């Protein structure tokens, strides 16, 4: 199933009538039993309601969590989320932010957020965060994966967003379309992941 972008979700929420009509047109053009048609229509209506709830939780945008309470509320109330633990002074954290900003718009059903480690001392200890950037993947409040530093991203500051996207896809927090998953195309992806000799390739200890 193709991922739903923030814009597609917004269109469904804002113009339910139009999308409903388009769905009926699609169903009318196919020889589909009435019970299946009704089931698909009900599924669409539920999707619209779910998307409205996700929008209320700021799905589709990469947001900053103010404190540990906000983190716990988020991770325990959404099905899938990605949280970047960062420090404002670390250059590589800013690089990760740029990529997550793009992915948040592409994968509406997954919530993307970040949390400054300076306001999350308890979580830093509990999750044993020692190197930044640290990107944690959650499903229903449980840590299912983590990407720490840039080692898995090519050890270069200039990695493509698709590299991080593919890595997150392995954790199951985003559903990367098969034709866009660079891990299934070549070992090194579709773009160069070679080390840029001008980069400071070290990650930051915290």
Secondary structure, DSSP 8 states (H G I E B T S, - for coil): -----HHHHHHHHHTHHHHHHHHHHHHHTS---HHHHHHHHHHHHHHHHHHHHHHHTTTTSEEEE-SHHHHHHHHTTSSEEEEEEE-TT-HHHHHHHHHHHHHHHH-TTSEEEEEEGGG-HHHHHHTT--EESEEEEEETTEEEEEEESSGGGTSSTT--HHHHHHHHHHHTSS---GGG-GGGT-TT-SS-----TTS----EE-
